[in-house]
Amino acid sequence: MIRQRLSWVPLAVLVLAQICYPLATGTTRARLTVVTVVLGWLLSVGHALLSRGPRTAVALVAVATGGGFAVEALGVATGFPFGSYDYAGELGPKLAGVPLVIPLAWTWMAWPAWLAATRLTRGPGAGAGSPAGAAGRGRTARRIALAALGLASWDLFLDPQMVAEGYWVWRDATPALPGLPGVPVSNYLGWLLFAVLLMSVLRPLAGPAVATTGTRDAPMLALYLWTYGSSVLAHAVFLDLPASALWGALGMSVTAVPLAVALLRARRPDDDRRALRQPRRPGVDAAT
């Protein structure tokens, strides 16, 4: 219980920083962006450590942070898999042309996306050599796909916002999604490709603890839903980015909406659930 509460404190700080973002401008906004990403990284890695242990936290950092840096450096150098782009200098020091804060962003959202997908695809365990084992493998595949989509669809908010701020620029932004000039479709496809690879590698490296979920993951699920709702609101109302508000709302809804429904159903009191399962008694319950 104490460990779970520890995750709520940095989440509250992160939410406060994000609320301040639309109110800031210029250099202050750029610095706030860096602070927000660092807070998100600390929140996700810290939760992985406290809820799953060192193996999971190390795997998350190695795969999401290390892998995120590697794919970004590859992208800046070759244009694969996102397209040709360059980072400006507002996001802090760079290595191989990549601001050091960028790989932290991959980690920040990869962990809640994985846990959201785990929550939505959880089921009974199964042996590897039985029909249930085949079902378990199918569930793992669905989980990886849903987690990858849950992470990649976040970029429908992120990239248009960062491009509008001038934090990076695309050398060739065509073809682009309707209403989202400045960001090529190849970028979103590259995100999805790497997200699938990231989630596929994270599962075996992080250990069996990442195949289950429970109340300990409530802060991360809240983070995912907050990111969805606050991004739609910010883009539509405060940042004057209505197209990305719509595209992001549609993309992330594949994971966020079922997650919200599942969590609301889980909050139904046990007495209500027992009453729904209990058969009605003719002549008795009809009179009540």
MOQUITA-V237469 format. One record per residue. RES is the residue in one letter. PHI is phi in whole degrees, 0 to 359 (none if undefined). Layout:
# MOQUITA-V237469
RES_PHI ; RES_PHI
This chain:
# MOQUITA-V237469
M_none ; I_295 ; R_298 ; Q_296 ; R_295 ; L_299 ; S_283 ; W_287 ; V_294 ; P_296 ; L_296 ; A_296 ; V_295 ; L_298 ; V_300 ; L_298 ; A_297 ; Q_290 ; I_296 ; C_285 ; Y_304 ; P_295 ; L_275 ; A_263 ; T_218 ; G_57 ; T_297 ; T_299 ; R_293 ; A_297 ; R_294 ; L_294 ; T_299 ; V_297 ; V_299 ; T_298 ; V_295 ; V_298 ; L_298 ; G_297 ; W_297 ; L_298 ; L_296 ; S_290 ; V_294 ; G_298 ; H_294 ; A_300 ; L_293 ; L_287 ; S_265 ; R_236 ; G_104 ; P_300 ; R_301 ; T_293 ; A_297 ; V_296 ; A_297 ; L_298 ; V_294 ; A_296 ; V_281 ; A_277 ; T_284 ; G_295 ; G_294 ; G_297 ; F_295 ; A_298 ; V_289 ; E_291 ; A_297 ; L_297 ; G_296 ; V_296 ; A_282 ; T_239 ; G_87 ; F_253 ; P_258 ; F_267 ; G_120 ; S_273 ; Y_209 ; D_222 ; Y_269 ; A_279 ; G_261 ; E_287 ; L_264 ; G_96 ; P_298 ; K_241 ; L_224 ; A_56 ; G_82 ; V_247 ; P_303 ; L_297 ; V_283 ; I_297 ; P_299 ; L_295 ; A_294 ; W_302 ; T_292 ; W_309 ; M_263 ; A_295 ; W_291 ; P_296 ; A_296 ; W_296 ; L_292 ; A_297 ; A_295 ; T_296 ; R_298 ; L_277 ; T_240 ; R_292 ; G_193 ; P_294 ; G_292 ; A_208 ; G_279 ; A_288 ; G_257 ; S_242 ; P_304 ; A_297 ; G_295 ; A_297 ; A_296 ; G_295 ; R_294 ; G_296 ; R_294 ; T_298 ; A_297 ; R_295 ; R_296 ; I_298 ; A_296 ; L_292 ; A_295 ; A_297 ; L_293 ; G_297 ; L_280 ; A_295 ; S_292 ; W_301 ; D_291 ; L_295 ; F_271 ; L_295 ; D_295 ; P_300 ; Q_292 ; M_289 ; V_293 ; A_298 ; E_279 ; G_84 ; Y_284 ; W_208 ; V_220 ; W_265 ; R_287 ; D_221 ; A_259 ; T_238 ; P_284 ; A_238 ; L_292 ; P_305 ; G_86 ; L_238 ; P_293 ; G_97 ; V_228 ; P_284 ; V_300 ; S_302 ; N_296 ; Y_291 ; L_294 ; G_295 ; W_301 ; L_295 ; L_299 ; F_291 ; A_298 ; V_297 ; L_297 ; L_301 ; M_293 ; S_294 ; V_279 ; L_299 ; R_303 ; P_287 ; L_288 ; A_282 ; G_96 ; P_295 ; A_297 ; V_277 ; A_271 ; T_235 ; T_213 ; G_191 ; T_296 ; R_296 ; D_265 ; A_305 ; P_298 ; M_288 ; L_292 ; A_295 ; L_298 ; Y_297 ; L_292 ; W_298 ; T_302 ; Y_296 ; G_296 ; S_291 ; S_291 ; V_301 ; L_296 ; A_297 ; H_291 ; A_284 ; V_249 ; F_261 ; L_256 ; D_56 ; L_232 ; P_296 ; A_294 ; S_291 ; A_299 ; L_288 ; W_298 ; G_295 ; A_299 ; L_290 ; G_294 ; M_287 ; S_296 ; V_301 ; T_260 ; A_292 ; V_293 ; P_300 ; L_296 ; A_299 ; V_297 ; A_298 ; L_290 ; L_294 ; R_295 ; A_292 ; R_278 ; R_298 ; P_303 ; D_301 ; D_297 ; D_294 ; R_293 ; R_294 ; A_295 ; L_291 ; R_279 ; Q_284 ; P_293 ; R_284 ; R_257 ; P_303 ; G_83 ; V_249 ; D_292 ; A_293 ; A_273 ; T_260
